[in-house]
Amino acid sequence: MGVTSPGVTSPGVTSPGATSPGVASRGVTSPGSSSLETEYVRFEGRSYHTSCYRNHVAVRCTLCGKIIQGRFIKDYWGNIYHEGHKNRVSRCDYCGRFISEKTTGGGARYKDGRHICGLCRRTAVQDTKRGRELLGDARKRLERYGIVIDRFDPGFHLIDRGKLKRVSRLSRPPDSEETGFTHFRSRSRGGRIVSFELDIYILLGLPQSHFIEAAAHELMHVWQYLNAPPKNDRALCEGSCNYAAYLVLQELSGAESEYLVHNLFGSKDRFYGEGFRRVTRLVQKRGTKYWLSRLRANRRFPTG
């Protein structure tokens, strides 16, 4: 099962002397000053005419354009918003931006309740043909790292949130969105798999980078079904799937893939987040071949 974390945000509280966005203090010029304006604003240790401050210096809300004073929200992309917007304006489930014509070119609400902004919707995967192409591309990219899946002819399905939840019958981690699931069925002889069938389900309407991340994650589940002992330690299993997604995302250029990598490393979930970071440390220390050989032979992380 694949999951994605919501947009990373940084709620902040400004205080006197703080920066970004900081708090301005007001004053008046002394008698005899040659300034045409009698009021000035102190901001980050410097003095400005009130009009200069408002027109050129003050930090303004990305959403409404008004000057920010007090509490604020900052998203991954550097946009700063008044805190009050969070209960009144929808945020994109895939990039964390507040949705508006000004900031994202609008957006949409899917029938299953998800919100997607106009920026992310540009690449949303809505048809099965395109989904299969991207799934095949992710498979080829994983082969470069020794993650090879032979006899690959899955049933492939793009489905909404409700159906995905029913198919997987798994509870998703807190504050995350389930994005995919793989149903694997096999026949064995003498302890070896002689035939198998599989169906890969991925959430309909994911932005392309999110889709590729989910596809790589599910493909790593398939590889483990075929090569690893059953019922592996969940942190090792899901951490390995997220590491496969990370390998593919690293090959993609663009801010969206960088954002997804950021979220992988920032996840607080003990299986998808900490498991991924443990696999990352293992590969950095011992290499990709050791990681895959460990998966083939063991059900748990190595000690130490």
C-alpha positions, -999 to +999 in steps of 0.1 A: +000+000+000+013+034-009+005+066+010+014+103+005+017+130+032-002+163+029+017+195+021+042+205+046+035+238+063+051+259+089+027+277+112+046+307+128+041+333+154+057+367+149+071+387+178+088+420+181+121+420+162+113+387+145+120+383+108+099+368+080+075+383+082+084+403+113+064+429+132+066+466+124+065+493+150+054+529+144+069+562+154+070+599+145+098+620+132+113+646+155+105+683+152+126+700+125+130+669+104+131+675+067+110+644+060+078+650+041+062+623+062+059+626+099+052+589+106+077+561+101+078+524+105+106+504+122+110+470+106+139+446+112+161+473+127+155+499+099+132+529+096+109+535+066+083+561+056+049+546+062+041+547+025+075+532+015+070+504+040+035+496+028+044+497-009+078+482-010+088+465+023+059+449+041+054+412+038+020+405+022-003+375+022+001+355-010-036+348-011-053+382-003-024+406-007-029+423+026+000+430+050+008+402+074+010+411+111+009+384+138+003+347+132+010+333+097+013+301+078+042+294+054+040+265+029+068+244+014+069+267-017+077+298+004+042+313+002+030+331+034-006+334+043-027+349+071-035+321+096-072+330+093-074+316+058-068+280+069-104+275+080-120+294+050-099+284+019-093+248+006-058+236+003-045+213-024-041+177-011-010+173-033+011+204-029-003+221+002-009+255-015-041+274-008-064+271-038-074+304-056-074+318-091-045+341-080-022+316-065-029+283-084-051+292-113-081+278-094-087+241-087-113+214-083-129+191-058-130+155-069-162+135-062-145+116-034-137+148-016-101+154-025-090+189-035-065+196-062-052+229-074-049+241-110-011+236-110-013+200-099-043+193-121-023+201-152-006+166-151-034+146-133-035+111-145-071+105-155-071+076-180-059+040-179-037+042-210-016+070-196-014+052-163-001+021-179+026+041-197+038+057-165+037+023-147+059+008-174+083+037-172+086+033-134+093-004-139+121+003-164+137+028-141+137+004-112+154-023-134+185+000-134+189-007-097+184-045-100+147-045-091+135-067-120+100-080-124+096-107-150+063-119-166+047-086-158+012-083-170-009-069-142-045-058-141-044-021-138-071+001-123-075+038-116-101+041-088-114+067-064-107+070-027-137+051-015-131+021-037-094+020-030-101+019+007-126-010+002-101-029-020-072-025+004-091-030+036-062-014+054-061+015+077-039+043+064-014+061+086-026+093+103-025+125+082-018+107+050-036+096+018-036+061+006-025+062-030-022+026-042-026-011-034-015-044-050-035-076-049-012-106-055-023-142-060+001-170-067+005-208-072+036-225-057+052-258-062+080-271-040+082-237-023+086-218-055+061-196-073+052-211-106+024-187-116+009-155-103-018-129-110-018-094-098-039-063-098-025-028-092-048-001-080-038+035-080-058+066-070-075+083-099-065+119-106-030+120-090-006+146-104+020+128-125+049+129-100+026+116-073+014+088-097+050+078-105+058+077-068+028+055-061+036+032-091+072+026-080+060+019-044+035-007-057+060-023-081+084-028-051+055-046-034+053-069-064+091-075-064+088-085-027+059-108-033+080-126-059+114-126-041+112-119-004+099-141+025+062-137+032+051-114+060+083-093+062+087-068+090+063-040+080+088-012+085+113-031+062+086-038+037+070-004+034+103+014+039+118-005+010+088+004-012+092+040-003+129+037-011+121+024-045+098+054-050+127+076-039+150+060-065+126+069-092+118+104-080+155+112-079+156+106-116+128+131-123+136+168-127+114+194-112+102+210-080+073+185-077+096+154-074+118+174-049+088+181-028+078+145-027+113+135-017+111+161+010+079+146+023+094+111+023+122+122+045+099+142+067+072+115+073+067+107+110+050+074+103+070+045+119+065+023+088+065+046+058+087+073+073+111+057+098+112+025+078+122+045+047+149+064+066+163+031+080+164+016+045+181+047+032+208+045+059+213+008+051+218+014+014+241+043+021+262+021+043+261-013+024+248-006-011+218-015-032+228-051-038+231-058-001+197-042+005+180-064-021+199-096-009+188-088+026+152-085+015+154-119-003+168-138+027+155-120+058+123-107+073+138-080+095+163-052+094+199-062+103+209-054+139+232-025+146 
